[in-house]
């Protein structure tokens, strides 16, 4: 999840031309991800079992010229633009895997081809089972729009010693569905609210922007089939790509880089208007509930072994089931806007200074393993 957030920021960060590759920087930040309801509880349990946490993850980013490394307690990632290579590090297993940009491109092509083959097989199977209705399927269209709001003087503050200005970018993905021969009807909206605190004078800003500019260029060259920009990250659905590319263009109009970035993923029922204030309040409530739960866990007698793990899973599943039952108790219950996910990435400190070349290589004593991603 942390890597997803980092990739998302790579995709939307301001790309300014600036030949500032001499100075190095080390940045400390904290990443926190909250998922709504019982599903979130299950995800938290799965994360604990795997040795990873989604909450308050201390992260360090090293930047020196055309090399960038991001590390937390369990994993790391190195992007080397000179070698056109990405290295994934597993600190728990003490392993690493390496993949070139060209190999990434080939893997994504294979995935796209495999998905197309699977769809063709399913369609052929459906046609064989019922030829009369095989082509009478509904169609879903997704339209996107992007809005930008800068609160001005009321939305400014200090982050990691830098003055930052608040900026909201809202991406609306509005879905319409139409049965065969019928008029399309709206079925709901998915909203990505990007709450960015942007600093114009962050010491690493121009060097980081230049790194990402060259990174995008190299991906554009290697990922020819995905065209450019976010399509490489959201290649599974071009409609998502278009929406995020539009948001990226809006970010490029603003000078600076985000030092605090909060991403809210929200579902809005049909015929309802997105309420930003409600979303921000929901995020605050989610954080407060998580803090209360964490405090309760500290005071609870730990249950060891598989029995303790099983008890936690059952408890989380019961919570999820109760939530679903509550939602289904009455058809008269009005639908409401729902926040599914909130991710916060906040910079804590920025330290200028050269970064050793060894930081951009696989750690000594780690063994090479096959990439899990490609």
Secondary structure in CASP SS format (residue, H / E / C, confidence):
PFRMAT SS
TARGET T0000
AUTHOR 0000-0000-0000
METHOD secondary structure of the structure
MODEL  1
X C 1.00
X H 1.00
X H 1.00
X H 1.00
X H 1.00
X H 1.00
X H 1.00
X H 1.00
X H 1.00
X H 1.00
X H 1.00
X H 1.00
X C 1.00
X C 1.00
X C 1.00
X C 1.00
X C 1.00
X C 1.00
X C 1.00
X C 1.00
X C 1.00
X C 1.00
X C 1.00
X E 1.00
X E 1.00
X E 1.00
X E 1.00
X E 1.00
X E 1.00
X E 1.00
X E 1.00
X E 1.00
X E 1.00
X E 1.00
X E 1.00
X C 1.00
X H 1.00
X H 1.00
X H 1.00
X H 1.00
X H 1.00
X H 1.00
X H 1.00
X H 1.00
X H 1.00
X H 1.00
X H 1.00
X H 1.00
X H 1.00
X C 1.00
X C 1.00
X C 1.00
X C 1.00
X C 1.00
X C 1.00
X C 1.00
X E 1.00
X E 1.00
X E 1.00
X E 1.00
X E 1.00
X E 1.00
X E 1.00
X E 1.00
X C 1.00
X C 1.00
X E 1.00
X E 1.00
X E 1.00
X E 1.00
X E 1.00
X C 1.00
X C 1.00
X C 1.00
X E 1.00
X E 1.00
X E 1.00
X E 1.00
X E 1.00
X E 1.00
X C 1.00
X C 1.00
X C 1.00
X C 1.00
X E 1.00
X E 1.00
X E 1.00
X E 1.00
X E 1.00
X E 1.00
X C 1.00
X C 1.00
X C 1.00
X C 1.00
X E 1.00
X E 1.00
X E 1.00
X E 1.00
X E 1.00
X E 1.00
X H 1.00
X H 1.00
X H 1.00
X H 1.00
X H 1.00
X H 1.00
X H 1.00
X H 1.00
X H 1.00
X H 1.00
X H 1.00
X H 1.00
X H 1.00
X H 1.00
X H 1.00
X H 1.00
X H 1.00
X H 1.00
X H 1.00
X H 1.00
X H 1.00
X H 1.00
X H 1.00
X H 1.00
X H 1.00
X H 1.00
X H 1.00
X H 1.00
X H 1.00
X C 1.00
X C 1.00
X C 1.00
X C 1.00
X C 1.00
X C 1.00
X C 1.00
X C 1.00
X C 1.00
X E 1.00
X E 1.00
X E 1.00
X E 1.00
X E 1.00
X E 1.00
X E 1.00
X E 1.00
X E 1.00
X E 1.00
X E 1.00
X C 1.00
X C 1.00
X H 1.00
X H 1.00
X H 1.00
X H 1.00
X E 1.00
X E 1.00
X E 1.00
X E 1.00
X C 1.00
X C 1.00
X E 1.00
X E 1.00
X E 1.00
X E 1.00
X E 1.00
X E 1.00
X E 1.00
X E 1.00
X E 1.00
X E 1.00
X E 1.00
X E 1.00
X E 1.00
X E 1.00
X E 1.00
X E 1.00
X E 1.00
X C 1.00
X C 1.00
X C 1.00
X C 1.00
X C 1.00
X C 1.00
X E 1.00
X E 1.00
X E 1.00
X E 1.00
X E 1.00
X E 1.00
X E 1.00
X E 1.00
X E 1.00
X E 1.00
X E 1.00
X E 1.00
X E 1.00
X E 1.00
X E 1.00
X C 1.00
X C 1.00
X C 1.00
X C 1.00
X C 1.00
X H 1.00
X H 1.00
X H 1.00
X H 1.00
X H 1.00
X H 1.00
X H 1.00
X H 1.00
X H 1.00
X H 1.00
X H 1.00
X H 1.00
X H 1.00
X H 1.00
X H 1.00
X H 1.00
X H 1.00
X H 1.00
X C 1.00
X H 1.00
X H 1.00
X H 1.00
X C 1.00
X C 1.00
X H 1.00
X H 1.00
X H 1.00
X H 1.00
X C 1.00
X C 1.00
X C 1.00
X C 1.00
X C 1.00
X H 1.00
X H 1.00
X H 1.00
X H 1.00
X H 1.00
X H 1.00
X H 1.00
X H 1.00
X H 1.00
X H 1.00
X H 1.00
X H 1.00
X H 1.00
X H 1.00
X C 1.00
X C 1.00
X C 1.00
X C 1.00
X C 1.00
X E 1.00
X E 1.00
X E 1.00
X E 1.00
X E 1.00
X E 1.00
X E 1.00
X E 1.00
X E 1.00
X E 1.00
X E 1.00
X E 1.00
X C 1.00
X C 1.00
X C 1.00
X C 1.00
X C 1.00
X C 1.00
X C 1.00
X H 1.00
X H 1.00
X H 1.00
X H 1.00
X H 1.00
X H 1.00
X H 1.00
X H 1.00
X H 1.00
X H 1.00
X H 1.00
X H 1.00
X H 1.00
X H 1.00
X H 1.00
X H 1.00
X H 1.00
X H 1.00
X H 1.00
X H 1.00
X H 1.00
X H 1.00
X H 1.00
X H 1.00
X C 1.00
X C 1.00
X C 1.00
X C 1.00
X C 1.00
X H 1.00
X H 1.00
X H 1.00
X H 1.00
X H 1.00
X H 1.00
X H 1.00
X H 1.00
X H 1.00
X H 1.00
X H 1.00
X H 1.00
X H 1.00
X H 1.00
X H 1.00
X H 1.00
X H 1.00
X H 1.00
X H 1.00
X H 1.00
X H 1.00
X H 1.00
X H 1.00
X H 1.00
X C 1.00
X C 1.00
X C 1.00
X C 1.00
X C 1.00
X C 1.00
X C 1.00
X C 1.00
X C 1.00
X E 1.00
X E 1.00
X E 1.00
X E 1.00
X E 1.00
X E 1.00
X E 1.00
X E 1.00
X E 1.00
X E 1.00
X E 1.00
X E 1.00
X E 1.00
X E 1.00
X E 1.00
X C 1.00
X C 1.00
X C 1.00
X C 1.00
X H 1.00
X H 1.00
X H 1.00
X H 1.00
X C 1.00
X C 1.00
X C 1.00
X C 1.00
X C 1.00
X C 1.00
X E 1.00
X E 1.00
X C 1.00
X C 1.00
X C 1.00
X C 1.00
X C 1.00
X C 1.00
END
